[in-house]
Amino acid sequence: MTAFSPSQLLAALNWRYATKQFDNTKVIPEETWSALEDALVLTPSSYGLQPWKFLVIKNGELKTKLRPHSWNQSQVTDSSHYVVFAIKKNLSVAQIDQYVESIATTRGLTTDSLAGYRNAMVGDIIHGPRSLWVNQWAARQVYIALGNFMTSAAALGVDTCAMEGIDPAQYDKILELPTKGLATIVACAAGYRSEEDKLSRLAKVRFPKTEVIEVFN
């Protein structure tokens, strides 16, 4: 595997910023977008359960419907691709069993050999204390996917802007998510920055490493 050098990684992270103005004439190439979709699929999650669904919106009419429920932010309609990050609400035993079957198939195992792992997940998420806040737990997993997506995009020279200024309930209604057992958590616009976006030329503001990192040797 060819790894990024430290300087390449830092260059990509310093280049990225929360893009406020996208160039609506530029579209992310299919090969690049396919890689970003794979990055979403490869995102790690607790137990590997992947309690999410990523809704990729390219349709202009649908973006227009979502924009009024996004503080009228232009990123919604001007981005090349708009991704809504949703959770699978109220995870069930059936969903855990589906995941266990996927493990068995992928790794050439029997489901019986995975009974201990399966029961641990059921005991924790379905019957344990976590069951009382399982949707909040799933939402935290979604933010791992969001971070992975934004970092991967930066590595490929694609601009992004995380969108929490949205009305999740209205998104759910427009995208008909309740009937699918899903709920909107956050969204992310992706595309290419406009030359008119003054924020792209501002210095990045971060607290010094000494204030945010503490090392225990």
N, C-alpha and C positions, 0 to 999 in steps of 0.2 A: 504494500500500500504506500502510495506517495502522500506524505503528510504535508500540511501547510507548515511553512516555517513560522517561527514566532513573529517575525516582522510582517509577513503576509497576513496573518490573523489580525494583528493589531491595526494594520492598514485598513482592512475591511471594516473593523469595528469603529475606527475613528472616522471613516468615510460615511457610515450610515448615520442617519438622524431621523427624527419623526417628520416625515415629509408632509408638508401642509398643502403644497400645490403640485399636482401631477400633470404631466404633459399628456393630454387625452388623445393625442395622435399616435402615441407610441404603445405598441402591444408587446407583451412578453413573448418571446419565441417559444414554440411548442416544446422543443427539447429542453429549454431552461425551465419552463413551467412543469413539465413532467418530472424533472429532478426535484423541484420544490414539493410536488405532491408526494413523491417518494420520501422526502425528508419528513413530511408530516406522518406518513405511515410508519417510519422508523423511529419516531419519537418514543422515548422510554416512558413507562408509566408504572405505578405501584402494582405489584403482582404481574405486570405485563397485561393487565386487563383491558386497557384502551377504552375507557368509558366515555367515548366521544364520537362525534360525527363532524366532518369538515364540509361545509357547504360552499362550493366555489361558484360565485356568481359573476358571469360575464354578460348576461343579458341586460341591455341598457334600460329597458322598460322596468325590469325588476329593481335595478339600482335606483331608478327614479322614484319608485314607490318607497324604498327604504330611506332615502335621503331626508325627508321631513322628520323622520323619527331618529335622526342622527345629528340633531342640532343643526340641521341643514348644512353639514360640512361637505365641501366639494370633493373631498377624497373619495366619497362613496361613488359618485358618478364619473369622476375623471380618471380613476385608477384603471389599470388594464384588467386586473382580477381583484375581486372583493371576496374575502373569505370570512364566513360566519362560523365561529367555533361554538359548538353546542355539546351539551352533555347528554348521555343516556340517563334519563331520570329513573330513580328508584330501581337500581340494579336488582335483578332477580336470580334465583338459583338456576333457572334455565339459561340465562346469559353466561353464568359461570361455567355451567356444563358445556355450553357451546365452545367456550374458550379452552376448556380442558380437552375436548375432542380435537380442537385445532392443534394443540400442543402434541397430542398423541399422533395425529396424522403427519405433522411436519417432521417430527423427530423419530418416527417409527417405533412408537411405544404403545402400550395398551392403556386404556383409561383406568383400569384397575391399578396399574402401577403408580398412577397419579392421584390415587384416592386421598392420600395424606395431604397433599397440596390442595386438592379440591376442598376437602373438609376444613382446612385452615382458612381458606378464603370465605367459605360459607359461614364459618363460626365467627369470623371477624366482621364481614361486610353485611351479611344478612341477619345474623342473630346477635352479634356482639355490640358493644357500645358505639362503634362506628356507624351502625345501621341508623342511629338517630340523626346523623348528619351526613349521610352518604352522598347527598347531592352537593353539599359544600365540599366534600372530599373530592368528588368528581371534578368540580370546578377548579380545584387546585391543580389537578392533573392537566386540565385544559391549558393552564398558564404555562406549564412545561412545554406543551406543543407550540404555543404562541412564541415563546422565547426561541425555541429550536427553529421555527419557521423564519423568524426575523433574522437570526444569525446566519442561517443557510442562505437566505436571500442576499444578505450583504456580501457573503462570500462569492456569490454569482453576479454581483453588480446590479442587483435589483433593489429598488427603494421600497420601503414599507412605512406604514403608520398604524400603530395599534389604536383601536377605536373603542374606548369605554364610554364615550359620550353618545350612547344609544339608548333607546327604549326597548329592552329585551322583550317585554310583553307584546309590543307591536311587531317586532321582528318575528316572534313566534307565530303571531296571527297571520302575517303576510306570507310567511314561508310554510304555513300549515304544519308547524312542528308538534303541537300537542297530540295530534292523531298518530304521530310516529314515536311518541314517548321521548321526545327531545325537548331541550330548552336552551335558548340562546344565553351565552355567557359573555362573549366579547367578539369583536370583529377585527379584521386587519386588511387595510388597503395595500395593494402591491402594484408596482409599475415603475415608471421612470420620472424623476423629478423634472419640474418645469424650470427653465432658466430664470423665470421671474420669482421663484421662491427664494426670498432673501434669507430665510433661515438656513439654507444650505451653505451659506458663506459665513455663518457665525461660528465663533470658537466654541468647542464643546465644553460644557461646564460640569465638572465632577469634583467631589471632595477628594483630597489627596489620599493616596493608598494608606498612609499611616493612620488615617481617621476611620477607614472602613474595613481594614483588614487587621486582625490580631492573630499572631502566630504563636502557637504553643510548641516549643521544641522539646 
